[in-house]
Amino acid sequence: MVPLIGIEEEYLVVDPRTRHVAPRAADVLAAATGMLDVVHEITRFQVEARTPPSADLSELGSQLRAVRKEVSGAARSCGLAVVACGMPVLGDVMPPPLTDDDRYLRGRVLYRGLQDELTICALHVHVDVPDPEQAVYVGNHLRPWLPTLIALAANSPFFAGRDTGYASWRVMSWGRWPVSGAPPYFPSYETYELALRSLAESGVLLDPKSVYWDSRPSPSLPTVEIRVADVPLDVADSLILIGLTRALVMTALRAVARGDRGLPVPSEVVRAAYWRAARDGLRGDSLDLRDGTLVPAAVMAGRLLEHVRPALSEAGDLTYIQEGLERLLREGSGAVRQRRAYARDNDLAEVVDDLIEATVA
């Protein structure tokens, strides 16, 4: 059976005149009344859109296009715009203005300066799994492939007026949080539960939702949530990531059913692979965590496709994902497009203008 998928995408609110992020998410949400599921996020620079669960990738694409169009229209009615970008290109963003919510304000007390770069936008993919224990073992299987998803999705090269030198600065910024990045390898569900109890005892968790690993059992839904990717620049790129992510989960579930709990790659090696992927995106080399070899990122993307090919075929997504992946490797991720826009006149305002256009293209 092909699992259902639910999607969350986060967008930045910008002033189309100054091209700076604008702390007016509440205005956009007020104008979006009666739309698809659009909600506030942790900062007043952001809004989040959610799709109903679906097993059909084409239907999810239609939903994402509709929600982007409607959120963009709501923003336009307020003299604003929204962009799908991992971090703000321009604006006074540190520290960000937090949404008026008790949980977020308690987080300010707990996490302090870590929240200074918290204006980050990601793609979250929820895939149905039978139970939390299998979700944990699925996470073990996903760990070697998470850096490849980072490279494919990279869409945050600029931050607050400067080129960071990275394809995904969001991954690097977010990785400083105490419970973030790739999940540890868990040989048993009991080990996972013990880790959560120890984390809670340490005081590092605000609540169960603040287990921010890039693959985690959802604290409220019967899903595994994969949150490793920058929000992609356009829906076509999102769908590639979504289709590959579901296929990875399907492939992992089959392995778990055979008693395979995944390859125990050392966390420090996974961290190094994250760094390579976040720095170079698709324009450099990637570390194949299964054998420790360094290969071109495009080769690693091809290995991912082969790994999940049977699952893509079962879901009916193989042709779409294969053709989309070829396009993405040829044209580059959002980070490549952002730098291409900047190179025209060395002007970050043009980058924001291009983001506004591409978000709803």
Secondary structure as a PSIPRED ss2 file (coil, helix, strand):
# PSIPRED VFORMAT (PSIPRED V4.0)

   1 M C   1.000  0.000  0.000
   2 V C   1.000  0.000  0.000
   3 P C   1.000  0.000  0.000
   4 L C   1.000  0.000  0.000
   5 I E   0.000  0.000  1.000
   6 G E   0.000  0.000  1.000
   7 I E   0.000  0.000  1.000
   8 E E   0.000  0.000  1.000
   9 E E   0.000  0.000  1.000
  10 E E   0.000  0.000  1.000
  11 Y E   0.000  0.000  1.000
  12 L E   0.000  0.000  1.000
  13 V E   0.000  0.000  1.000
  14 V E   0.000  0.000  1.000
  15 D C   1.000  0.000  0.000
  16 P C   1.000  0.000  0.000
  17 R C   1.000  0.000  0.000
  18 T C   1.000  0.000  0.000
  19 R C   1.000  0.000  0.000
  20 H C   1.000  0.000  0.000
  21 V E   0.000  0.000  1.000
  22 A C   1.000  0.000  0.000
  23 P C   1.000  0.000  0.000
  24 R C   1.000  0.000  0.000
  25 A H   0.000  1.000  0.000
  26 A H   0.000  1.000  0.000
  27 D H   0.000  1.000  0.000
  28 V H   0.000  1.000  0.000
  29 L H   0.000  1.000  0.000
  30 A H   0.000  1.000  0.000
  31 A H   0.000  1.000  0.000
  32 A C   1.000  0.000  0.000
  33 T C   1.000  0.000  0.000
  34 G C   1.000  0.000  0.000
  35 M C   1.000  0.000  0.000
  36 L C   1.000  0.000  0.000
  37 D E   0.000  0.000  1.000
  38 V E   0.000  0.000  1.000
  39 V E   0.000  0.000  1.000
  40 H E   0.000  0.000  1.000
  41 E C   1.000  0.000  0.000
  42 I C   1.000  0.000  0.000
  43 T E   0.000  0.000  1.000
  44 R C   1.000  0.000  0.000
  45 F C   1.000  0.000  0.000
  46 Q E   0.000  0.000  1.000
  47 V E   0.000  0.000  1.000
  48 E E   0.000  0.000  1.000
  49 A E   0.000  0.000  1.000
  50 R E   0.000  0.000  1.000
  51 T C   1.000  0.000  0.000
  52 P C   1.000  0.000  0.000
  53 P C   1.000  0.000  0.000
  54 S E   0.000  0.000  1.000
  55 A C   1.000  0.000  0.000
  56 D C   1.000  0.000  0.000
  57 L H   0.000  1.000  0.000
  58 S H   0.000  1.000  0.000
  59 E H   0.000  1.000  0.000
  60 L H   0.000  1.000  0.000
  61 G H   0.000  1.000  0.000
  62 S H   0.000  1.000  0.000
  63 Q H   0.000  1.000  0.000
  64 L H   0.000  1.000  0.000
  65 R H   0.000  1.000  0.000
  66 A H   0.000  1.000  0.000
  67 V H   0.000  1.000  0.000
  68 R H   0.000  1.000  0.000
  69 K H   0.000  1.000  0.000
  70 E H   0.000  1.000  0.000
  71 V H   0.000  1.000  0.000
  72 S H   0.000  1.000  0.000
  73 G H   0.000  1.000  0.000
  74 A H   0.000  1.000  0.000
  75 A H   0.000  1.000  0.000
  76 R H   0.000  1.000  0.000
  77 S H   0.000  1.000  0.000
  78 C C   1.000  0.000  0.000
  79 G C   1.000  0.000  0.000
  80 L C   1.000  0.000  0.000
  81 A E   0.000  0.000  1.000
  82 V E   0.000  0.000  1.000
  83 V E   0.000  0.000  1.000
  84 A C   1.000  0.000  0.000
  85 C C   1.000  0.000  0.000
  86 G C   1.000  0.000  0.000
  87 M C   1.000  0.000  0.000
  88 P C   1.000  0.000  0.000
  89 V C   1.000  0.000  0.000
  90 L C   1.000  0.000  0.000
  91 G C   1.000  0.000  0.000
  92 D C   1.000  0.000  0.000
  93 V C   1.000  0.000  0.000
  94 M C   1.000  0.000  0.000
  95 P C   1.000  0.000  0.000
  96 P C   1.000  0.000  0.000
  97 P C   1.000  0.000  0.000
  98 L E   0.000  0.000  1.000
  99 T C   1.000  0.000  0.000
 100 D C   1.000  0.000  0.000
 101 D C   1.000  0.000  0.000
 102 D H   0.000  1.000  0.000
 103 R H   0.000  1.000  0.000
 104 Y H   0.000  1.000  0.000
 105 L H   0.000  1.000  0.000
 106 R H   0.000  1.000  0.000
 107 G H   0.000  1.000  0.000
 108 R H   0.000  1.000  0.000
 109 V H   0.000  1.000  0.000
 110 L H   0.000  1.000  0.000
 111 Y H   0.000  1.000  0.000
 112 R H   0.000  1.000  0.000
 113 G H   0.000  1.000  0.000
 114 L H   0.000  1.000  0.000
 115 Q H   0.000  1.000  0.000
 116 D H   0.000  1.000  0.000
 117 E H   0.000  1.000  0.000
 118 L C   1.000  0.000  0.000
 119 T C   1.000  0.000  0.000
 120 I C   1.000  0.000  0.000
 121 C C   1.000  0.000  0.000
 122 A E   0.000  0.000  1.000
 123 L E   0.000  0.000  1.000
 124 H E   0.000  0.000  1.000
 125 V E   0.000  0.000  1.000
 126 H E   0.000  0.000  1.000
 127 V E   0.000  0.000  1.000
 128 D E   0.000  0.000  1.000
 129 V C   1.000  0.000  0.000
 130 P C   1.000  0.000  0.000
 131 D C   1.000  0.000  0.000
 132 P H   0.000  1.000  0.000
 133 E H   0.000  1.000  0.000
 134 Q H   0.000  1.000  0.000
 135 A H   0.000  1.000  0.000
 136 V H   0.000  1.000  0.000
 137 Y H   0.000  1.000  0.000
 138 V H   0.000  1.000  0.000
 139 G H   0.000  1.000  0.000
 140 N H   0.000  1.000  0.000
 141 H H   0.000  1.000  0.000
 142 L H   0.000  1.000  0.000
 143 R H   0.000  1.000  0.000
 144 P H   0.000  1.000  0.000
 145 W H   0.000  1.000  0.000
 146 L H   0.000  1.000  0.000
 147 P H   0.000  1.000  0.000
 148 T H   0.000  1.000  0.000
 149 L H   0.000  1.000  0.000
 150 I H   0.000  1.000  0.000
 151 A H   0.000  1.000  0.000
 152 L H   0.000  1.000  0.000
 153 A H   0.000  1.000  0.000
 154 A C   1.000  0.000  0.000
 155 N C   1.000  0.000  0.000
 156 S E   0.000  0.000  1.000
 157 P C   1.000  0.000  0.000
 158 F E   0.000  0.000  1.000
 159 F E   0.000  0.000  1.000
 160 A C   1.000  0.000  0.000
 161 G C   1.000  0.000  0.000
 162 R E   0.000  0.000  1.000
 163 D E   0.000  0.000  1.000
 164 T C   1.000  0.000  0.000
 165 G C   1.000  0.000  0.000
 166 Y C   1.000  0.000  0.000
 167 A C   1.000  0.000  0.000
 168 S E   0.000  0.000  1.000
 169 W H   0.000  1.000  0.000
 170 R H   0.000  1.000  0.000
 171 V H   0.000  1.000  0.000
 172 M H   0.000  1.000  0.000
 173 S H   0.000  1.000  0.000
 174 W H   0.000  1.000  0.000
 175 G C   1.000  0.000  0.000
 176 R C   1.000  0.000  0.000
 177 W C   1.000  0.000  0.000
 178 P C   1.000  0.000  0.000
 179 V C   1.000  0.000  0.000
 180 S C   1.000  0.000  0.000
 181 G C   1.000  0.000  0.000
 182 A C   1.000  0.000  0.000
 183 P C   1.000  0.000  0.000
 184 P C   1.000  0.000  0.000
 185 Y C   1.000  0.000  0.000
 186 F C   1.000  0.000  0.000
 187 P C   1.000  0.000  0.000
 188 S C   1.000  0.000  0.000
 189 Y H   0.000  1.000  0.000
 190 E H   0.000  1.000  0.000
 191 T H   0.000  1.000  0.000
 192 Y H   0.000  1.000  0.000
 193 E H   0.000  1.000  0.000
 194 L H   0.000  1.000  0.000
 195 A H   0.000  1.000  0.000
 196 L H   0.000  1.000  0.000
 197 R H   0.000  1.000  0.000
 198 S H   0.000  1.000  0.000
 199 L H   0.000  1.000  0.000
 200 A H   0.000  1.000  0.000
 201 E H   0.000  1.000  0.000
 202 S H   0.000  1.000  0.000
 203 G C   1.000  0.000  0.000
 204 V C   1.000  0.000  0.000
 205 L C   1.000  0.000  0.000
 206 L C   1.000  0.000  0.000
 207 D C   1.000  0.000  0.000
 208 P H   0.000  1.000  0.000
 209 K H   0.000  1.000  0.000
 210 S H   0.000  1.000  0.000
 211 V C   1.000  0.000  0.000
 212 Y C   1.000  0.000  0.000
 213 W C   1.000  0.000  0.000
 214 D C   1.000  0.000  0.000
 215 S E   0.000  0.000  1.000
 216 R E   0.000  0.000  1.000
 217 P E   0.000  0.000  1.000
 218 S C   1.000  0.000  0.000
 219 P C   1.000  0.000  0.000
 220 S C   1.000  0.000  0.000
 221 L C   1.000  0.000  0.000
 222 P C   1.000  0.000  0.000
 223 T E   0.000  0.000  1.000
 224 V E   0.000  0.000  1.000
 225 E E   0.000  0.000  1.000
 226 I E   0.000  0.000  1.000
 227 R E   0.000  0.000  1.000
 228 V E   0.000  0.000  1.000
 229 A E   0.000  0.000  1.000
 230 D E   0.000  0.000  1.000
 231 V C   1.000  0.000  0.000
 232 P C   1.000  0.000  0.000
 233 L C   1.000  0.000  0.000
 234 D C   1.000  0.000  0.000
 235 V H   0.000  1.000  0.000
 236 A H   0.000  1.000  0.000
 237 D H   0.000  1.000  0.000
 238 S H   0.000  1.000  0.000
 239 L H   0.000  1.000  0.000
 240 I H   0.000  1.000  0.000
 241 L H   0.000  1.000  0.000
 242 I H   0.000  1.000  0.000
 243 G H   0.000  1.000  0.000
 244 L H   0.000  1.000  0.000
 245 T H   0.000  1.000  0.000
 246 R H   0.000  1.000  0.000
 247 A H   0.000  1.000  0.000
 248 L H   0.000  1.000  0.000
 249 V H   0.000  1.000  0.000
 250 M H   0.000  1.000  0.000
 251 T H   0.000  1.000  0.000
 252 A H   0.000  1.000  0.000
 253 L H   0.000  1.000  0.000
 254 R H   0.000  1.000  0.000
 255 A H   0.000  1.000  0.000
 256 V H   0.000  1.000  0.000
 257 A H   0.000  1.000  0.000
 258 R C   1.000  0.000  0.000
 259 G C   1.000  0.000  0.000
 260 D C   1.000  0.000  0.000
 261 R C   1.000  0.000  0.000
 262 G C   1.000  0.000  0.000
 263 L C   1.000  0.000  0.000
 264 P C   1.000  0.000  0.000
 265 V C   1.000  0.000  0.000
 266 P C   1.000  0.000  0.000
 267 S H   0.000  1.000  0.000
 268 E H   0.000  1.000  0.000
 269 V H   0.000  1.000  0.000
 270 V H   0.000  1.000  0.000
 271 R H   0.000  1.000  0.000
 272 A H   0.000  1.000  0.000
 273 A H   0.000  1.000  0.000
 274 Y H   0.000  1.000  0.000
 275 W H   0.000  1.000  0.000
 276 R H   0.000  1.000  0.000
 277 A H   0.000  1.000  0.000
 278 A H   0.000  1.000  0.000
 279 R H   0.000  1.000  0.000
 280 D H   0.000  1.000  0.000
 281 G H   0.000  1.000  0.000
 282 L H   0.000  1.000  0.000
 283 R H   0.000  1.000  0.000
 284 G C   1.000  0.000  0.000
 285 D E   0.000  0.000  1.000
 286 S E   0.000  0.000  1.000
 287 L E   0.000  0.000  1.000
 288 D E   0.000  0.000  1.000
 289 L C   1.000  0.000  0.000
 290 R C   1.000  0.000  0.000
 291 D C   1.000  0.000  0.000
 292 G C   1.000  0.000  0.000
 293 T E   0.000  0.000  1.000
 294 L E   0.000  0.000  1.000
 295 V E   0.000  0.000  1.000
 296 P E   0.000  0.000  1.000
 297 A H   0.000  1.000  0.000
 298 A H   0.000  1.000  0.000
 299 V H   0.000  1.000  0.000
 300 M H   0.000  1.000  0.000
 301 A H   0.000  1.000  0.000
 302 G H   0.000  1.000  0.000
 303 R H   0.000  1.000  0.000
 304 L H   0.000  1.000  0.000
 305 L H   0.000  1.000  0.000
 306 E H   0.000  1.000  0.000
 307 H H   0.000  1.000  0.000
 308 V H   0.000  1.000  0.000
 309 R H   0.000  1.000  0.000
 310 P H   0.000  1.000  0.000
 311 A H   0.000  1.000  0.000
 312 L H   0.000  1.000  0.000
 313 S H   0.000  1.000  0.000
 314 E H   0.000  1.000  0.000
 315 A H   0.000  1.000  0.000
 316 G C   1.000  0.000  0.000
 317 D C   1.000  0.000  0.000
 318 L H   0.000  1.000  0.000
 319 T H   0.000  1.000  0.000
 320 Y H   0.000  1.000  0.000
 321 I H   0.000  1.000  0.000
 322 Q H   0.000  1.000  0.000
 323 E H   0.000  1.000  0.000
 324 G H   0.000  1.000  0.000
 325 L H   0.000  1.000  0.000
 326 E H   0.000  1.000  0.000
 327 R H   0.000  1.000  0.000
 328 L H   0.000  1.000  0.000
 329 L H   0.000  1.000  0.000
 330 R H   0.000  1.000  0.000
 331 E H   0.000  1.000  0.000
 332 G C   1.000  0.000  0.000
 333 S C   1.000  0.000  0.000
 334 G H   0.000  1.000  0.000
 335 A H   0.000  1.000  0.000
 336 V H   0.000  1.000  0.000
 337 R H   0.000  1.000  0.000
 338 Q H   0.000  1.000  0.000
 339 R H   0.000  1.000  0.000
 340 R H   0.000  1.000  0.000
 341 A H   0.000  1.000  0.000
 342 Y H   0.000  1.000  0.000
 343 A H   0.000  1.000  0.000
 344 R H   0.000  1.000  0.000
 345 D H   0.000  1.000  0.000
 346 N C   1.000  0.000  0.000
 347 D C   1.000  0.000  0.000
 348 L H   0.000  1.000  0.000
 349 A H   0.000  1.000  0.000
 350 E H   0.000  1.000  0.000
 351 V H   0.000  1.000  0.000
 352 V H   0.000  1.000  0.000
 353 D H   0.000  1.000  0.000
 354 D H   0.000  1.000  0.000
 355 L H   0.000  1.000  0.000
 356 I H   0.000  1.000  0.000
 357 E H   0.000  1.000  0.000
 358 A H   0.000  1.000  0.000
 359 T H   0.000  1.000  0.000
 360 V C   1.000  0.000  0.000
 361 A C   1.000  0.000  0.000
